[in-house]
Amino acid sequence: MNQTVSLQQLADKIGASLHLADSDSADTQIHSLSTLASAGNGQISFLSNSRYRSQLEKTAAQAVILKSEDLSHCQCSALVMDNPYVGFALAAQLLDSTPLSAVGISPLAVIADNVELGKNVSIGPHAVIESGVKLADNVQIGPGCFIGKDAIVGANTKLWANVTLYHRVVLGQDCLIQSATVIGADGFGYANDKGRWVKIPQLGTVVLGDRVEVGASSTIDRGALDDTIISNGVIIDNQCQIAHNVVIGENTAIAGCTVVAGSTTIGRHCTVGGLVGINGHMEICDNVHITGMSMVTKSINKPGVYSSGMPATENREWRKNGVALRNLSTLNQRVKALEKSHLK
């Protein structure tokens, strides 16, 4: 919902010290956010990287969120704090104009008789809510969603259109699930009987903690026996695949198109770049940071930054490096032979 807030309200919200320009007062109203280059009257911007200080000196913003060392370069009102990017995030929350995914309960929704609805629940048209489902206070279920039998959705959680929650899936409070995401589909479990695949029913479920966000068109598979667990504060980007019985620790972030194979545990406060492939039945400890396009094939038990993706280069150089890589084993053997010869 669109709204305006005063500079003082903004400063209080983000925990900043307010420094007013001569033309402003603490009651000066702010209606939106913008970049330093584009902002105008009634808009607030931020500076978190000193490389953009030249834009700060020229900005027409009403106010800017910045660090104390940049204050002398600011001609407009300033909200001073240690981490302006966090300030920007908090200000964006206060000025958020994103609409609700549903308003009220649509007569076109299909809702089973024994569904438990909390206060102020909204359900969009053509959503299907099956028997035994529990929707807590202020839950928003967008158009076309499917909520399977005995699923539970915690307070203030928002599902955009066409989200699917299979049976017995549990979502905590304050979660955000983007469109076309599927949570609780069967994991990839099969036994091979002389070349014939025999399906293993997936009897666990998926449990999301509080404040979990999952991007559009991502999938989180239900567990085979135990549950797939996504802990509090985890954020998962678009088009990610989380396989059955994966456990992800608190406040870990996973970027787009990453795949995590089954029965892998990822620790707390990890970051995983885009297009990463993580093998199954492994453990990754807390505070591990995996750069984009890496392939993780064994457990990681020491915090730090890990990489394996090859940066792009000119095709001719890449082909030359490819030849060298194929010959690496032969070269290694030759070096060992020379070392032995030298030792004699």
Secondary structure, 3 states (H helix, E strand, C coil): CCCCEEHHHHHHHHCCEEECCCCCCCCCEECEECCCCCCCCCEEEECCCHHHHHHHHHCCCCEEEECHHHHHHCCCEEEECCCHHHHHHHHHHHCCCCCCCCCCECCCCEECCCCEECCCCEECCCCEECCCCEECCCCEECCCCEECCCCEECCCCEECCCCEECCCCEECCCCEECCCCEEEECCCCEEEECCEEEECCCCCCEEECCCCEECCCCEEECCCCCCEEECCCCEECCCCEECCCCEECCCCEECCCCEECCCCEECCCCEECCCCEECCCCEECCCEEECCCCEECCCECCCEEECCCCCCCCHHHHHHHHHHHHCHHHHHHHHHHHHHHHHC
